[in-house]
């Protein structure tokens, strides 16, 4: 058992490193792309791009029936059963439902454009722009199905390569278009990026599992749909909440406010994917295979959480300290108001690292209603906190809202998992979490109490302490794993 556990730990470290490296590459390209977008579009243009992107995500979540996530669970089971006929049938079912949801998404985008335009923008008619998001929504649905096939069949190397190439194409597609056409190029960029992602994903999945055109089938999809519909509803709540927040900030503030919020949100939430990237591609299928075994589930969740905390915490501490320098470099001096917002919002990711591995238990068990309720509770909290936070403390209040919403999510999901799934955090997880959270809080306190030389001196010490502690622990784990493997 000890040897297996150590091998599991090595597996987590390996694929966290692989997908973390991919995300790191994407991060660098994303920073460059964001910097150029900020210079070419400004806060107002960034806000408009954020609203259109939120709209396309909302339409996608509302119409894709959650196939991209829910299909992974069933396909993983069929793949592990090593039944080629059953696996082939499941793949055809997933592709059939993906095609159906792509057509549904295209249709809904065509008819809902006026409604979304009226609800999102306080001035101007953007109906035509929203209608032209339809092709992107359809392509995202098709891509989701092919991605689910690659994840379930453990094609992790291909998934990593696809992510790398998509990051490159996003840069080379968007920047020339924004340079030539400015804000009018936002919708074409969204469509071209969706097309390039579909092209790359399909190239790899169709080579492994060619399409049998005569086998169009929506059968065997009940298991996918049960969880998928719940995932769709949760996605609607999530995307709807994001749209509502941006619309609220647009009406209560301006497009500049939306652009500032989106930039701060992107830094704290999106870039945290550097560590979380491996979970959906690797951790989720593995957790699904032991979902009814309480002891095995607890061990797998805790090991994943250890890696998440140890790898993310030094990055977050460094981010909090370096933001006064990073924001002008990543964007421009116009975005300096988000420094304080992003510093407090970064604390949210400490709670996220101790929440996300636990949250996957519900998905792995296929408990659709539970997943919907838990996921919705976070977004309800986020919306309420953002409204209150912005009205009382402006853009900084939205950062505080993000942190408080993630704290609420941590308490709800961990409390529910302990009661319903008999999940217990290990003493090791609690120790690592407490140490790194204390360091992170200390870093934030520095941002509001000291400045100049003292700030950089003490901040540098905290970053070094956090990094050295994580490296020391990870090195001990690697040595233990290597010794166990040789034995």
N, C-alpha and C positions, 0 to 999 in steps of 0.2 A: 504493500500500500504506500509506504514512504517513497519508494522509487517512482511509482506512478505519479504521486503528488508532485515530486520534484520535476518530473518530465512535463507535467501539466504546467508548472510554473515556468519552465524553460520555453514551452510553447507560447505562453502568454507574452513573455518578454520578446520572443522572436517576432511575432506578428505585430505586437505593439511597436517594435522597432521598425519593421518594414512599412507598415501603414503610417506610422508616425513620421518616418523619413519622407514618404510620399507627400504627406500633409505639410511637412516642412518645406518641400519644394513648391507645393501649391501656395504655401504661405508667402514665400519670397515673391513668386510671380503675382500673387494676389495683392501684395503690398505695392509692387510696381504698378500694377494695373489700377489700383485704387488711387495711387498718387497721381498718375496721369489723368484719370477721370476727374479727380478733384480740380486739377489745373484746367482741364478742358471744359468741364461743366459747372464747376463751382458748387456751393452748398445747395442752391436752388435746383440745379440739374441733377445733383446726387439725390435730392429729395424726390424729384419726379421719377428717376430711375428706380428708386426704392418702392414707390407706390405702384409702378407698373410690374415690378418683380413680385411684389406682394400679391397683386391681383392675379398674376399667372400662377403663383403657388396656391392661392386660394381656389382657383378654378380646377387646378390639377388635383388637389386634395379632395375637392368636393365630388369629383367624377371618376377617380381611378379605382374606387372600391378597395383601396388598400392592397391591391394585388402584389405590389413590389415588396411588401413586408410579410403579409400573411402567407404568400405562396412559399416563402423560404422554409417555413416549418414543415409543410407537407412534402415538399420536394426533398428536404433533408432526410426525412424518414424513408422515402422511397429509394433515395440514393444509398442510404446505409443498408437497406434490405438487399441490395445488389440484384434487384429484379429489373432487367433491362426493359422488358415489356411494360411493366408498371411505371417505370421512370419515364419511358417514352410517351405513355398515355398522359401522365401528369404534365409533362412539358407542353404537349399539344393543348391541353386544357388551359394552362397558364397563358399560352400565346393567344388562344381564342378569346379569353377574357380580356387580355391586354388590348386586342384589336377592338373588341366591343367598347371598352372604356375609352379608347382613343376617339372613336366616332362619337361617343356620348359627350366627351369633353369638348370636341370641336363644335358640336351642336349647341351645347350650353353656353359656350363663349359667344357664339353668334347672337343668341337671343338675350343674353344678360348684359351686354355692353352698356345700354342706356341706364340700367338700374345701378350698376357698379359705378359708372361715371358720376351719376347724381349723388350717390352715397359717399364717394371718395373725395370729390373735388368741389370746393365751394365756388369756383368760378371756371368758366371755359367748358367746352363740350369735348370730352375725350372718348366718345363712344366708338369712333372709327379705330382709334388706337387699341382699345380694349378688344374690339372684334378681331383685329389682326393678331391678337395673342392666341387665338384659337389653334392655329397650326402648331405653335409651341406646346400648348397643353396636350394635343394629340400625340406629338412626338415624345413628350415626357412619359406618357402612359405606356407607349411601346417600349421605351428604354427601360422603364421599371420592370416590365416582365422579363426582358432579356437579362437584366442585372440580377433578378431573383434566381434565375437558372444558374448563372455563374456562381453566385454565393452558395446555393444549396449543394452544388456539385464540387465545392471546395476549389474553384479555379481562382485562388487568391492572387497568384502571380499575374494572371491576366487582368484581374480587377485593379491591381496596383498600376499596371502599365496603362490601362485605360484612364485612370485618374491623372496620371502624369501627362498624357497626351492632351486630355481635355483642358488641363490648366494652361498648357502652351497655346492651344487653339483659342481659348478665351481671351488671352492677351493679344494674339495676332489678328483676331477678328474684330474685337471691340475698339481698340485704340485708333486704328486708321479710320473707322467709320465715325467715331466721335470727333476726330480731328476734322474730317471733311463736312460732316452734317450736324454736329452738335447734338442738341436734345432731340432733334427729329430722327436721329439714328438709334434711339433707345429700343424701340420695338423691333426693328430689323435685327439688332444685335441679339436680343432675347431669342428670336426665331432661329438665327444662324447658329447660336450656341447650342440650342436644343437639337438642331439637325446634326451638328458635328458629333455630339454625344451619342445620339442614336446610331449614327454611322459607325463609330468606333466600337460601340458595345455590340451591335449586331454582327459586325465583321467577326468578332471572336466567338460569340455564342453560336452563330449559324455554321461556323466551321466545325464546331464540336457536335452540334445537334441540328442537322439540316431540317428545314420545314417540309412537312408532308402536307401539301396543299389539300389533298382529298380528305384529310383527317380533321377538318374544322369541327371542334366539339366544345360545348359548354358543360358537358357532363363531368362528374367527379369534382365539381367545383364547390360543393356545399361546405366542406371544411375550410376552403380558402375564403369563401364569402362570409362565413360567420365571423371570423376574426377580421376579415377585410372590411366589412361594413362598419364594424366598431372602430377600426382604424381610420376609415374614411370620415366617420362622424367626429372622431377626435381631431383629425386633420382639419376638418371644417371649423371646429372650435378654435384650433390653434391658428390657422391662417386667418380666420375671421377676427380673432383677437389682435393679431399683428396688423391687419388692415384697419381695424377700429382705432388702435393706438396711433398709427400714422395719420389717419384721418382726423382724430382728435387733436393731435399736435399741429396738423395743418390748419385746422379751423381756429384752435385756441392760440396758436402762434403763427407760423408761416411755413412755406416750403423750406426755408432755411433751417427752421427748427427740426423739420422732418429729416433733412440731410444731416444735421448734427447728431440727432438721436440715432439715426441709422449707422453713422460712422462709429459712434461709441458702442452700439450694440454689436456691430460686426467685429470689432476688436475683441470684445470680451466673450461673446458667444461663439461666433463662427470660427475664430482662430483657436479656440479651445479644442476644436476638432483634431488638432495636432495629436492629442493623446487618445481621444475617444474614437478615432477613425477605425480602429481594428474591431470595435465591439460588434457592430452590425454585420460585418463581413465574416468574422471568425468566431467571436465569443457567442453570439446569438445561436448559430447552428449547433455549437457544442453544448450550450446550456439546454437546448431543446432535447438533446439526446438523453439527458439525465433528469428531466424536469419533474419526475414523480419520486425521485430519490432525494429525501430531505438532506441526508448527510452529504451526499455528493454535491447537491446544489449549494449548500452552505459553503463547502470548501472551495468550489469553483468561483462563487460570487466573491468571497473574501479575498482570494488570490488575485482576481481581476481588480478588486478595489485597491489592494495594496499597490499594484503596479500603477494604477491611475493616480493615486495620491503622490507616490514617490516621483513619478515623472512629470506631473503637472505642477506641483507646488513650487519648485524652484523657478519655473517659467512665469508663474503668476506673481511671485514676489518680485522678480526682475521687472516684470511689466509694470507693476504698481510704481516702482521707484523710477523707471525710465520714461514714463509717459510724457512728462514735460518736454523731453527732448524728441521722443518718437512722433508725437502728434504733428508738429510742424514738418518733420521729415516725411512722414507717411502721407500727409494731406497737404495742408498749407496753413499759414498763420490764421486764416479765417476760421479754422477748426479748433483753435485753442480753448474756447469755452467748454469743450467736452473733456478736458483733462481731469477735472475734479469728478465729473460724472463717471468716467471710465475707471478711475481709481477705486471708487466705492463699488462699482459694478463688478470689478474683477474678483472681489471677495465671494461673489456668487459661485464661481467655478470651484472653490474649495468644497462647497456643499454639493455641487453637481458631481464631483468625483466620487463622493460617498453616497450618491443617490442612483445614478444611471445603472451601475451593475445590478442593483436590487430591482430596479424598475423592469428589467428584462425578464424577471421571473414570471411576471404576469403574461407577457407575450409568449414565453416558452411553454407555458401551460395552456395557452389558447383560451384564456378567460376573457372573452371579448367585452362583456359588460363592465367587469372590474377595471379593465384597461381604460375604457372610455371614461369612467367616473374619475379615476385617479389622474388621468391626463388632463381632463377638463378642469379639475380643481386647481391645477397650477395656473392655467390661463385665466381663469376667473380671478385668482389672486393677483396675477400680473396686471391685468386691466385695472382693477380697483386701486392697486398700489401706484400705478403710473398716473392715474387721474388725480389722486390725492397728492402724490409727490410733485407733479408738475405745477399744480395750482398753488402749492405752498412754497416750493423751493426751486421752481424753474427746471432747467435742464439737469442740474445736479440731482434733483428729486427723482428723475427717471432712473438714474443709476442706483439710487437707494432702493427704488421700487424693484429693480431687477434682483438686487441682493436679497431683499426681504421675501420676494416670491420664491426664490430658490431655497431659502431657509425653510419656508412653509412646506415646499415640496419634499425636502429632506425629512422633515418631521412626519409628514403624512405617509409617505411611501415606506419609510423604514418602520414606522409604527404599525402600519397595516401588514407588512411582510412578517413582522415578528408575531403578530396575532394570527394571521391566516395561513402562512406558509411555514411557521416555526423557524423562521430565519433569525440567526443571531450573529451579530458582528463579533469577530474574533478580538481577543485582547490586543493582538498585534495591529489590527486595523485601527482600533480606537487609539492606540498609542501613537501610531504614525499620523493619524488625522489630527490629534490634539497638538502634537509638536508643530506640525506644519501650519495649522490654523493659527496658532499663537504667533508664529513668525510672520504670517501674512497680516494679521491684525496689527502687529507691531510696525510693519512696513506702512500700513495705512495711517496709523497714528502719527508717524513721522511726517506724512504729507500735510497734516493740518496743524502741526505744532512747531516744526523747525524749518529752516531754509538754508540756502547757500551751502557753505562748506560743511557744516554739521550734518545737513540733510544727506549730502552725497557720501560722506564718510560713514555715518551710521547705516544708511541704506545699503551701501556696498557690503558692509559687514553682514547684514541680514541675508543678502543674496548669497554670499559665500557660505554662510552657515547652512542655509537651506540646501544649497547644491551639494556641499560636502556630506551632509547627513544622508541625502538620498543616494549619492554615489557609494557611500560606505555600505549602506543597507543592501543596495542592488548588487554590489560586489560580493557581499557575504552570501546572498541568495544564489548567485552564479556559481560560486565555489561549492556550495552545498549541492547544487544540481549536478555539476560536473562529477563530483565525488560519488554521488548516488548512481549516476549513469555508468561509471566505470565498474562499480560493484555489481 
